[in-house]
Structures are given as structure tokens and as C-alpha cells.
Amino acid sequence: MYTLKSMAIQDKAYKDSTAPDFSQTFVDMVENYGRSYEFGLATRHYLKHFPLRLPSMAPMGLGMLSKKRMDITPKHIEGIDQLKAILSRAKELEVV
């Protein structure tokens, strides 16, 4: 479904790219760090799609940071090189 939606956006048949952009940002973070990075994900998403709402999210973000529910910097998983090798091989095998 994600691929079909991306194709529709490229063909200008679907105008709202919010959900696919969010998904792609999430996938990029998992590929780079091996896990989701909530602070970066939320920040990028709101800066791109809802920049005027970002200040209203600050209290919640600061609360999560102060309670150590979220990190301000991303952390890589152990074995990130192995994950990248697996993902690279999967992309090579991907049927277009």
C-alpha cells in the first residue's frame, strides 16, 4: 500500500504527502540507526508539514525529555553494520 500511495503521489493523483513523508522519515531513521528516533521524527515531521504547530508541541517534548522518555540524540543499535548489509541485500533483490 505504501508503494502504491508513493506512486500515486509521484503521478500527482494524490496530493497529501503527509503520511508517506512520515513513513519515509521513519524508514530512513530505522535504516540509519536501527530504531526509531522519536525526537528527530516528530521534529522533522512538524517542521515540514505543520511548522506553526511545533511550538505548541514543545511542552510535551520537554516533559518527555525531562522524564527520560525520549532522547535528544539518536542511538545506534549494536550490529548496525549487519542491519545495513541486510537492508542493502534486500534492496538488491527487490523486484521493481
N, C-alpha and C positions, 0 to 999 in steps of 0.2 A: 504494500500500500504506500509505503514511504517513497519508493521508486516511482510509482505511478503519479503521486502527487508532485514530486520533483519534476517529472516530465511535463505535467500539466502547467506548472509554473513557467518552465522554460518556453513552452509553446504559447504563453500568455493566455491560457484557457482558465487559469485560476489566479486570482490577483492577490490573495492574502498569503504572504510567505512567512507569517509569524511562527506557526507550528513547525514547518520544515526547517526554518532557520534555527529554532530552538533545538530540534533534534540533531541537526548537523553540528551545532556547537557542542552538544552533549557527546556525540560520537567522536569529535575531534579531541575532546578532553580525555575520553577513555583511551583513545589511541595514543595520546601523548603521555598520560600519567598512569593509565591502568585503572583509573577510577574516576568518578565524578568529582568535580571541584565546585561545590555549590556557590561559593562567593564569586568566583570568576564567571560561572554560568549565569547567575542572576544578574550580575553587573553588565555583562556583555548583552544579555537579552534586553534588559531595560534601557541601556544606552542606545541600542539600535532601534527598538520598537516603541518604547514608552519613556523617552528621556525626561519628560516633565513629571513622571510618577516616581522617578528614582529617589528624590529627596524624601518622599513620604515613606519609603521603604527603609530609610536609614535607622530609625529607632529599632525596628525588628532585627535588622542586621547587627547593630551594635549589641543588642541583647543576646543574640546567638553567639557573637564573638566573646562577650564577657563571660558567658556561661560555658565557654569552650565546646559549644555545639557545632561550631564551624571554624575552619582555619582561614586565615587571611592569605596564606600562600599554599600553593598546591604541593602535594606529596606524591612522589612516585611509589608504585608498588615494588616489592622485591621482584626481580626477574623481568623488569620492563623490557629488556632486550629480547627475551624469549617471546613475550607477548607481541612485540613489534615484528618479529620474524614470522610468527603465526599469522598475523594480520596481513603481512606482505604476501605471504604464500597464498592466503585466501583470495586476495585481490588478483593475483596472477591466475588463479583458477576460475575466477568469476566469469560467468557467461554473460555477454552483453546482449 
